[in-house]
Amino acid sequence: MHPVTTALLLVNVAVFVLQGVIGDELILEFALWPLGARSRHLAPNELGHFELWQLLTSSVLHGSPSHLFLNMFALWMFGRDVEQLLGSWRFLQLYLGSVLSAAVVQLAVVSYTAGPEPYPTIGASGGVFGVLLAFGALFPRRILILLFPPIPMPAWLFVLLYGLVELASGVTGTQSGIAHFAHLGGMLGAALVLARWRRQERRRA
């Protein structure tokens, strides 16, 4: 039983359906906009701007069915084992901590680099990458197989290489349109949460 993973899947799918009904209004209000952003990309008479709740709400918005599918597939694949080991309450803390950390890092980067017409950030990737890092830390010897090319490797190595690729892509600006620093921020948040729990356990020992 994985109630939090299941609930997150359902919420993300439900919000995506709602996006199809309501349209860009949800993006304007709930996507993560850079500080000081004023964008007319979505509607000529409406402006996107930063609000505090966007640090969380942006994580349940997605730009396309494939964007939603990839995030939810990864959450389902890795989240079940992490939730089963940590328990639902700790798993929820880990996920939300990753989402918030991802949003803060992304906000800092895009607010500094945003041009005259900034774009918002959406997607559950920050939380998913936090879950991925937790999976690598908690199941380091579990074998994962890359899709392209199909190379088996332990989970800790997979996570390390994925993190390095994200860092390189973010620094070099490759694959524009992908929030690489949000992914790294999600990993950072999960690492901080896991480290905090380990310190608490050592004090109780």
KEKOLLUM-963467 format. One record per residue: residue number from 1; residue in one letter; x, y, z of N, C-alpha, C in turn. Coordinates in Angstrom, 1 decimal, padded with zeros to 4 digits, always signed. Example, Ala and Ser with C-alpha at 12.3 -4.5 7.8 and 13.67 -1.06 7.14 Angstrom:
1,A,+013.2,-005.7,+007.8,+012.3,-004.5,+007.8,+013.2,-003.3,+007.8
2,S,+012.8,-002.2,+007.1,+013.7,-001.1,+007.1,+012.9,+000.0,+007.9
% end
This chain:
1,M,+000.8,-001.2,+000.0,+000.0,+000.0,+000.0,+000.9,+001.2,+000.0
2,H,+000.6,+002.2,-000.9,+001.4,+003.4,-001.1,+000.4,+004.6,-001.2
3,P,-000.2,+005.0,-000.1,-001.3,+006.0,-000.2,-000.8,+007.3,-000.7
4,V,+000.4,+007.8,-000.2,+000.8,+009.1,-000.7,+001.2,+009.1,-002.1
5,T,+001.9,+008.1,-002.6,+002.3,+008.0,-004.0,+001.0,+008.0,-004.8
6,T,+000.0,+007.2,-004.4,-001.2,+007.1,-005.2,-001.9,+008.4,-005.2
7,A,-002.0,+009.1,-004.1,-002.6,+010.4,-004.0,-002.0,+011.4,-004.9
8,L,-000.6,+011.4,-004.9,+000.1,+012.4,-005.7,-000.2,+012.1,-007.2
9,L,-000.2,+010.9,-007.6,-000.5,+010.5,-009.0,-001.9,+011.1,-009.3
10,L,-002.9,+010.8,-008.5,-004.3,+011.2,-008.8,-004.4,+012.7,-008.8
11,V,-003.7,+013.4,-007.9,-003.8,+014.9,-007.9,-003.2,+015.5,-009.1
12,N,-002.1,+015.0,-009.5,-001.4,+015.5,-010.7,-002.3,+015.3,-012.0
13,V,-002.9,+014.1,-012.1,-003.7,+013.8,-013.2,-005.0,+014.7,-013.2
14,A,-005.6,+014.8,-012.0,-006.8,+015.6,-011.9,-006.5,+017.1,-012.3
15,V,-005.4,+017.6,-011.8,-005.1,+019.0,-012.2,-004.8,+019.2,-013.6
16,F,-004.2,+018.2,-014.3,-003.9,+018.3,-015.7,-005.3,+018.3,-016.5
17,V,-006.2,+017.5,-016.0,-007.5,+017.5,-016.7,-008.2,+018.9,-016.5
18,L,-008.0,+019.4,-015.3,-008.5,+020.8,-015.0,-007.9,+021.8,-015.9
19,Q,-006.6,+021.7,-016.1,-005.9,+022.6,-017.0,-006.6,+022.6,-018.4
20,G,-007.0,+021.4,-018.9,-007.6,+021.3,-020.2,-008.9,+022.0,-020.2
21,V,-009.6,+022.1,-019.1,-010.9,+022.7,-019.0,-010.8,+024.2,-018.8
22,I,-009.9,+024.6,-017.9,-009.8,+026.1,-017.6,-008.9,+026.8,-018.5
23,G,-007.8,+026.1,-018.9,-006.8,+026.7,-019.8,-005.7,+027.5,-019.0
24,D,-005.2,+028.6,-019.7,-004.1,+029.3,-019.2,-004.3,+030.0,-017.9
25,E,-005.5,+030.1,-017.4,-005.7,+030.8,-016.1,-005.0,+030.1,-015.0
26,L,-004.9,+028.8,-015.0,-004.2,+028.1,-014.0,-002.7,+028.4,-014.0
27,I,-002.1,+028.5,-015.3,-000.7,+028.8,-015.4,-000.4,+030.2,-014.9
28,L,-001.3,+031.2,-015.2,-001.1,+032.5,-014.8,-001.0,+032.7,-013.3
29,E,-001.9,+031.9,-012.6,-002.0,+032.0,-011.2,-001.2,+031.1,-010.4
30,F,-000.9,+029.9,-010.9,-000.3,+028.9,-010.0,+001.0,+028.3,-010.5
31,A,+001.5,+028.7,-011.7,+002.9,+028.3,-012.1,+003.9,+029.2,-011.4
32,L,+005.1,+028.8,-011.4,+006.2,+029.5,-010.7,+006.8,+030.6,-011.6
33,W,+006.4,+031.8,-011.3,+006.9,+032.9,-012.1,+008.2,+033.5,-011.4
34,P,+009.1,+034.0,-012.3,+010.3,+034.7,-011.7,+009.9,+035.9,-010.9
35,L,+010.7,+036.3,-009.9,+010.5,+037.5,-009.2,+010.5,+038.7,-010.1
36,G,+009.5,+039.5,-010.0,+009.3,+040.7,-010.8,+008.9,+040.4,-012.2
37,A,+008.4,+039.2,-012.5,+008.0,+038.8,-013.8,+006.8,+039.6,-014.3
38,R,+006.8,+040.0,-015.5,+005.6,+040.5,-016.2,+005.6,+040.0,-017.6
39,S,+004.8,+039.0,-017.9,+004.8,+038.3,-019.2,+003.5,+038.4,-019.8
40,R,+003.5,+038.6,-021.1,+002.2,+038.7,-021.9,+002.2,+037.5,-022.9
41,H,+002.9,+036.4,-022.7,+002.9,+035.3,-023.6,+001.6,+034.6,-023.6
42,L,+000.9,+034.5,-022.5,-000.3,+033.7,-022.4,-001.5,+034.4,-022.8
43,A,-001.7,+035.6,-022.4,-002.8,+036.4,-022.7,-002.4,+037.9,-022.8
44,P,-002.9,+038.6,-023.8,-002.4,+040.0,-024.1,-002.7,+041.0,-023.0
45,N,-003.8,+040.7,-022.2,-004.2,+041.7,-021.2,-004.0,+041.2,-019.8
46,E,-003.3,+040.0,-019.6,-003.0,+039.5,-018.3,-001.6,+039.3,-018.1
47,L,-001.1,+039.5,-016.8,+000.3,+039.4,-016.5,+000.5,+038.3,-015.5
48,G,+001.6,+037.5,-015.7,+002.0,+036.5,-014.8,+002.9,+037.1,-013.8
49,H,+002.8,+036.8,-012.5,+003.7,+037.3,-011.5,+003.8,+036.3,-010.3
50,F,+004.9,+036.5,-009.6,+005.2,+035.6,-008.5,+004.3,+035.7,-007.3
51,E,+003.8,+034.6,-006.7,+003.1,+034.5,-005.5,+003.7,+033.4,-004.7
52,L,+003.7,+033.5,-003.4,+004.3,+032.5,-002.5,+003.8,+031.1,-002.7
53,W,+002.5,+031.0,-002.9,+001.9,+029.6,-003.0,+002.4,+028.9,-004.3
54,Q,+003.0,+029.6,-005.2,+003.5,+029.0,-006.5,+004.6,+028.0,-006.2
55,L,+005.3,+028.2,-005.0,+006.4,+027.3,-004.7,+005.9,+025.8,-004.6
56,L,+004.6,+025.7,-004.2,+004.0,+024.3,-004.2,+003.1,+024.0,-005.4
57,T,+002.3,+025.0,-005.8,+001.3,+024.7,-006.8,+001.9,+024.5,-008.1
58,S,+003.0,+025.0,-008.4,+003.6,+024.8,-009.7,+004.0,+023.3,-009.9
59,S,+004.1,+022.6,-008.9,+004.5,+021.2,-009.0,+003.4,+020.2,-009.4
60,V,+002.2,+020.7,-009.5,+001.1,+019.9,-009.9,+000.6,+020.3,-011.3
61,L,+001.3,+021.2,-012.0,+000.9,+021.7,-013.3,+001.9,+021.0,-014.3
62,H,+001.4,+020.7,-015.5,+002.3,+020.1,-016.5,+001.9,+020.7,-017.9
63,G,+002.9,+020.7,-018.8,+002.8,+021.4,-020.0,+002.2,+020.5,-021.1
64,S,+002.2,+019.2,-021.0,+001.8,+018.3,-022.0,+001.5,+016.9,-021.5
65,P,+000.8,+016.0,-022.2,+000.6,+014.7,-021.7,+001.9,+013.9,-021.5
66,S,+002.9,+014.1,-022.4,+004.1,+013.4,-022.2,+004.9,+013.9,-021.0
67,H,+004.8,+015.2,-020.7,+005.4,+015.8,-019.5,+004.8,+015.1,-018.3
68,L,+003.5,+015.1,-018.2,+002.8,+014.4,-017.1,+003.2,+013.0,-017.0
69,F,+003.1,+012.2,-018.1,+003.4,+010.8,-018.1,+004.8,+010.5,-017.6
70,L,+005.8,+011.2,-018.1,+007.2,+010.9,-017.6,+007.4,+011.1,-016.1
71,N,+006.8,+012.2,-015.6,+006.9,+012.5,-014.2,+006.2,+011.5,-013.4
72,M,+005.0,+011.2,-013.8,+004.2,+010.2,-013.0,+004.7,+008.8,-013.1
73,F,+005.2,+008.4,-014.2,+005.8,+007.1,-014.3,+007.0,+007.0,-013.4
74,A,+007.9,+008.0,-013.4,+009.0,+007.9,-012.5,+008.6,+008.0,-011.0
75,L,+007.6,+008.8,-010.7,+007.1,+008.8,-009.3,+006.5,+007.4,-008.9
76,W,+005.8,+006.8,-009.8,+005.2,+005.5,-009.5,+006.3,+004.4,-009.4
77,M,+007.3,+004.5,-010.2,+008.4,+003.5,-010.3,+009.3,+003.6,-009.0
78,F,+009.6,+004.8,-008.6,+010.6,+004.9,-007.5,+009.9,+005.2,-006.2
79,G,+008.7,+005.9,-006.2,+008.0,+006.3,-005.0,+007.5,+005.2,-004.2
80,R,+007.1,+004.1,-004.8,+006.5,+003.0,-004.0,+007.5,+002.4,-003.0
81,D,+008.7,+002.1,-003.5,+009.6,+001.5,-002.6,+010.1,+002.5,-001.5
82,V,+010.3,+003.7,-001.9,+010.7,+004.7,-000.9,+009.6,+004.9,+000.1
83,E,+008.4,+005.0,-000.3,+007.3,+005.2,+000.7,+007.2,+004.0,+001.6
84,Q,+007.3,+002.8,+001.0,+007.2,+001.6,+001.8,+008.3,+001.5,+002.9
85,L,+009.5,+002.0,+002.6,+010.6,+001.9,+003.5,+010.5,+003.0,+004.6
86,L,+010.2,+004.3,+004.1,+010.2,+005.4,+005.0,+008.9,+005.5,+005.8
87,G,+007.8,+005.0,+005.3,+006.5,+005.2,+005.8,+005.8,+006.4,+005.1
88,S,+004.5,+006.5,+005.1,+003.8,+007.5,+004.3,+004.1,+008.9,+004.8
89,W,+004.1,+009.1,+006.1,+004.3,+010.5,+006.6,+005.7,+011.0,+006.3
90,R,+006.7,+010.2,+006.5,+008.1,+010.7,+006.1,+008.2,+010.8,+004.6
91,F,+007.6,+010.0,+003.9,+007.7,+010.1,+002.4,+007.1,+011.4,+001.9
92,L,+005.9,+011.8,+002.5,+005.3,+013.1,+002.2,+006.2,+014.2,+002.6
93,Q,+006.9,+014.2,+003.7,+007.8,+015.2,+004.1,+008.9,+015.3,+003.1
94,L,+009.5,+014.2,+002.7,+010.6,+014.1,+001.7,+010.1,+014.8,+000.4
95,Y,+009.0,+014.4,-000.1,+008.5,+014.9,-001.4,+008.3,+016.4,-001.3
96,L,+007.6,+016.9,-000.3,+007.3,+018.3,-000.2,+008.6,+019.1,+000.0
97,G,+009.5,+018.6,+000.8,+010.8,+019.2,+001.0,+011.5,+019.3,-000.3
98,S,+011.5,+018.3,-001.2,+012.1,+018.3,-002.5,+011.4,+019.3,-003.4
99,V,+010.1,+019.4,-003.4,+009.4,+020.3,-004.2,+009.7,+021.8,-003.8
100,L,+009.8,+022.1,-002.5,+010.1,+023.4,-002.1,+011.5,+023.8,-002.4
101,S,+012.4,+022.9,-002.2,+013.8,+023.2,-002.5,+014.0,+023.4,-004.0
102,A,+013.4,+022.6,-004.8,+013.5,+022.7,-006.2,+012.9,+024.1,-006.7
103,A,+011.8,+024.5,-006.1,+011.2,+025.8,-006.5,+012.1,+026.9,-006.1
104,V,+012.7,+026.9,-004.9,+013.5,+028.0,-004.4,+014.8,+028.1,-005.3
105,V,+015.4,+027.0,-005.6,+016.6,+027.0,-006.5,+016.2,+027.5,-007.8
106,Q,+015.2,+027.0,-008.4,+014.7,+027.4,-009.7,+014.4,+028.9,-009.7
107,L,+013.7,+029.4,-008.7,+013.3,+030.8,-008.6,+014.5,+031.7,-008.6
108,A,+015.5,+031.3,-007.8,+016.7,+032.1,-007.7,+017.4,+032.1,-009.1
109,V,+017.5,+031.0,-009.8,+018.2,+031.0,-011.1,+017.4,+031.8,-012.1
110,V,+016.1,+031.6,-012.3,+015.4,+032.2,-013.3,+015.1,+033.7,-013.0
111,S,+015.1,+034.1,-011.8,+014.9,+035.5,-011.4,+016.2,+036.3,-011.8
112,Y,+017.3,+035.6,-011.7,+018.6,+036.3,-012.0,+018.8,+036.3,-013.5
113,T,+018.4,+035.3,-014.2,+018.7,+035.2,-015.6,+017.5,+035.5,-016.5
114,A,+016.3,+035.8,-016.0,+015.2,+036.1,-016.8,+015.4,+037.3,-017.7
115,G,+014.9,+037.1,-018.9,+014.9,+038.2,-019.9,+013.7,+039.1,-019.8
116,P,+013.5,+040.0,-020.7,+012.3,+040.9,-020.7,+011.0,+040.2,-020.8
117,E,+011.0,+039.0,-021.3,+009.7,+038.2,-021.4,+009.9,+036.8,-020.8
118,P,+009.9,+036.7,-019.4,+010.2,+035.5,-018.7,+009.0,+034.5,-018.9
119,Y,+009.4,+033.2,-018.7,+008.4,+032.1,-018.8,+008.3,+031.5,-017.4
120,P,+007.1,+030.9,-017.1,+007.0,+030.2,-015.8,+007.6,+028.8,-015.8
121,T,+007.7,+028.3,-014.6,+008.2,+026.9,-014.4,+007.0,+026.1,-013.9
122,I,+006.8,+024.9,-014.5,+005.8,+024.0,-014.0,+006.3,+022.6,-014.1
123,G,+005.7,+021.7,-013.3,+006.0,+020.3,-013.3,+006.4,+019.7,-012.0
124,A,+006.2,+018.4,-011.8,+006.5,+017.7,-010.6,+008.0,+017.2,-010.6
125,S,+008.8,+017.6,-011.5,+010.1,+017.1,-011.6,+011.0,+017.2,-010.4
126,G,+010.8,+018.4,-009.7,+011.6,+018.6,-008.5,+011.3,+017.6,-007.4
127,G,+010.1,+017.3,-007.2,+009.7,+016.2,-006.2,+010.1,+014.9,-006.7
128,V,+010.0,+014.6,-008.0,+010.4,+013.3,-008.5,+011.9,+013.1,-008.4
129,F,+012.7,+014.1,-008.7,+014.1,+014.0,-008.6,+014.5,+013.8,-007.1
130,G,+013.8,+014.4,-006.2,+014.1,+014.1,-004.8,+013.8,+012.7,-004.4
131,V,+012.7,+012.1,-004.9,+012.4,+010.7,-004.7,+013.5,+009.8,-005.3
132,L,+013.9,+010.2,-006.5,+015.0,+009.5,-007.2,+016.3,+009.4,-006.3
133,L,+016.7,+010.6,-005.8,+017.8,+010.6,-005.0,+017.7,+009.7,-003.7
134,A,+016.5,+009.8,-003.1,+016.2,+009.0,-001.9,+016.3,+007.5,-002.3
135,F,+015.8,+007.1,-003.5,+015.8,+005.7,-003.9,+017.3,+005.3,-004.0
136,G,+018.1,+006.1,-004.6,+019.6,+005.8,-004.7,+020.2,+005.7,-003.4
137,A,+019.8,+006.5,-002.4,+020.4,+006.5,-001.1,+019.9,+005.3,-000.3
138,L,+018.7,+005.0,-000.4,+018.1,+003.9,+000.4,+018.2,+002.5,-000.2
139,F,+018.4,+002.4,-001.5,+018.5,+001.2,-002.2,+019.7,+001.3,-003.1
140,P,+020.9,+001.5,-002.6,+022.1,+001.8,-003.5,+022.5,+000.7,-004.4
141,R,+022.2,-000.6,-003.9,+022.7,-001.7,-004.7,+021.6,-002.2,-005.7
142,R,+020.4,-001.6,-005.6,+019.4,-002.1,-006.6,+019.8,-001.8,-008.0
143,I,+019.6,-002.7,-008.9,+020.1,-002.6,-010.3,+019.0,-001.9,-011.1
144,L,+019.4,-000.8,-011.8,+018.6,-000.1,-012.7,+019.2,-000.3,-014.1
145,I,+018.3,-000.2,-015.1,+018.8,-000.4,-016.5,+018.4,+000.8,-017.3
146,L,+019.4,+001.5,-017.9,+019.1,+002.6,-018.8,+018.3,+002.2,-020.0
147,L,+017.5,+003.1,-020.5,+016.8,+002.8,-021.7,+017.7,+002.9,-023.0
148,F,+018.4,+004.0,-023.0,+019.3,+004.3,-024.2,+020.7,+004.7,-023.6
149,P,+021.7,+003.9,-023.7,+021.6,+002.5,-024.1,+021.2,+001.6,-022.9
150,P,+020.8,+000.4,-023.2,+020.3,-000.5,-022.1,+021.5,-001.0,-021.2
151,I,+022.0,-000.2,-020.4,+023.2,-000.6,-019.5,+022.7,-000.7,-018.1
152,P,+022.9,-001.9,-017.5,+022.5,-002.1,-016.0,+023.6,-001.4,-015.1
153,M,+023.1,-000.8,-014.1,+024.1,-000.2,-013.1,+023.4,-000.1,-011.8
154,P,+024.1,+000.0,-010.7,+023.5,+000.2,-009.3,+022.9,+001.5,-009.2
155,A,+021.8,+001.6,-008.3,+021.0,+002.8,-008.2,+021.9,+004.0,-007.8
156,W,+022.9,+003.8,-006.9,+023.7,+005.0,-006.5,+024.4,+005.6,-007.7
157,L,+024.9,+004.7,-008.6,+025.7,+005.2,-009.7,+024.7,+005.9,-010.7
158,F,+023.6,+005.3,-010.9,+022.6,+005.9,-011.8,+022.2,+007.3,-011.3
159,V,+021.9,+007.5,-010.0,+021.6,+008.8,-009.5,+022.7,+009.8,-009.6
160,L,+023.9,+009.3,-009.3,+025.1,+010.2,-009.4,+025.3,+010.7,-010.9
161,L,+025.2,+009.8,-011.8,+025.4,+010.2,-013.2,+024.3,+011.1,-013.7
162,Y,+023.1,+010.8,-013.3,+021.9,+011.7,-013.7,+022.1,+013.1,-013.1
163,G,+022.6,+013.2,-011.9,+022.8,+014.5,-011.3,+023.9,+015.2,-012.0
164,L,+024.9,+014.6,-012.4,+026.0,+015.2,-013.1,+025.6,+015.7,-014.5
165,V,+024.7,+014.9,-015.1,+024.2,+015.3,-016.4,+023.3,+016.6,-016.3
166,E,+022.5,+016.6,-015.2,+021.6,+017.7,-015.0,+022.5,+019.0,-014.7
167,L,+023.5,+018.8,-013.9,+024.4,+020.0,-013.6,+025.0,+020.5,-014.9
168,A,+025.6,+019.6,-015.7,+026.2,+020.0,-016.9,+025.2,+020.7,-017.9
169,S,+024.0,+020.1,-018.0,+023.0,+020.7,-018.9,+022.6,+022.1,-018.4
170,G,+022.4,+022.2,-017.0,+022.0,+023.5,-016.5,+023.1,+024.6,-016.7
171,V,+024.3,+024.2,-016.5,+025.4,+025.2,-016.6,+025.6,+025.6,-018.1
172,T,+025.6,+024.6,-019.0,+025.8,+024.9,-020.4,+024.6,+025.4,-021.2
173,G,+023.4,+025.3,-020.5,+022.2,+025.8,-021.2,+021.7,+024.8,-022.2
174,T,+022.1,+023.6,-022.3,+021.6,+022.6,-023.2,+020.2,+022.2,-022.9
175,Q,+019.5,+021.7,-023.9,+018.1,+021.2,-023.7,+017.2,+022.4,-023.1
176,S,+017.2,+023.5,-023.7,+016.4,+024.6,-023.2,+015.0,+024.3,-023.1
177,G,+014.3,+024.8,-022.1,+012.9,+024.5,-021.8,+012.8,+023.5,-020.7
178,I,+013.9,+022.9,-020.3,+014.0,+021.9,-019.2,+014.6,+022.6,-017.9
179,A,+013.9,+022.5,-016.8,+014.3,+023.2,-015.6,+015.4,+022.3,-014.9
180,H,+016.6,+022.3,-015.4,+017.6,+021.5,-014.8,+018.0,+021.9,-013.4
181,F,+017.9,+023.1,-013.1,+018.3,+023.5,-011.7,+017.2,+023.2,-010.7
182,A,+015.9,+023.1,-011.2,+014.9,+022.6,-010.4,+015.1,+021.2,-010.0
183,H,+015.5,+020.4,-011.0,+015.9,+019.0,-010.7,+016.9,+018.8,-009.7
184,L,+018.0,+019.6,-009.8,+019.1,+019.6,-008.9,+018.6,+020.1,-007.5
185,G,+017.7,+021.1,-007.5,+017.2,+021.6,-006.2,+016.3,+020.5,-005.5
186,G,+015.6,+019.7,-006.3,+014.9,+018.6,-005.7,+015.8,+017.6,-005.1
187,M,+016.8,+017.3,-005.7,+017.8,+016.3,-005.2,+018.4,+016.9,-003.9
188,L,+018.8,+018.2,-003.9,+019.3,+018.9,-002.7,+018.3,+018.8,-001.6
189,G,+017.1,+019.1,-001.8,+016.1,+019.0,-000.7,+016.0,+017.7,-000.1
190,A,+015.9,+016.6,-001.0,+015.9,+015.3,-000.5,+017.1,+014.9,+000.4
191,A,+018.3,+015.3,-000.1,+019.5,+015.0,+000.6,+019.5,+015.7,+002.0
192,L,+019.0,+016.9,+002.1,+019.0,+017.6,+003.3,+018.0,+017.0,+004.3
193,V,+016.8,+016.5,+003.8,+015.8,+015.9,+004.6,+016.4,+014.5,+005.2
194,L,+017.0,+013.7,+004.3,+017.6,+012.5,+004.7,+018.7,+012.7,+005.7
195,A,+019.6,+013.7,+005.5,+020.6,+014.0,+006.4,+020.1,+014.4,+007.8
196,R,+019.1,+015.2,+007.8,+018.4,+015.6,+009.1,+017.9,+014.4,+009.9
197,W,+017.2,+013.5,+009.2,+016.7,+012.3,+009.8,+017.9,+011.4,+010.4
198,R,+018.9,+011.3,+009.7,+020.1,+010.5,+010.1,+020.7,+011.1,+011.4
199,R,+020.8,+012.4,+011.4,+021.3,+013.1,+012.6,+020.4,+012.9,+013.8
200,Q,+019.1,+012.9,+013.6,+018.2,+012.7,+014.7,+018.3,+011.2,+015.2
201,E,+018.5,+010.3,+014.3,+018.6,+008.9,+014.7,+019.9,+008.6,+015.4
202,R,+021.0,+009.3,+015.1,+022.2,+009.1,+015.8,+022.1,+009.7,+017.2
203,R,+021.4,+010.8,+017.4,+021.2,+011.4,+018.7,+020.4,+010.5,+019.6
204,R,+019.4,+009.8,+019.0,+018.6,+008.9,+019.8,+019.3,+007.6,+020.1
205,A,+020.3,+007.2,+019.3,+021.0,+005.9,+019.5,+021.9,+005.9,+020.8
% end
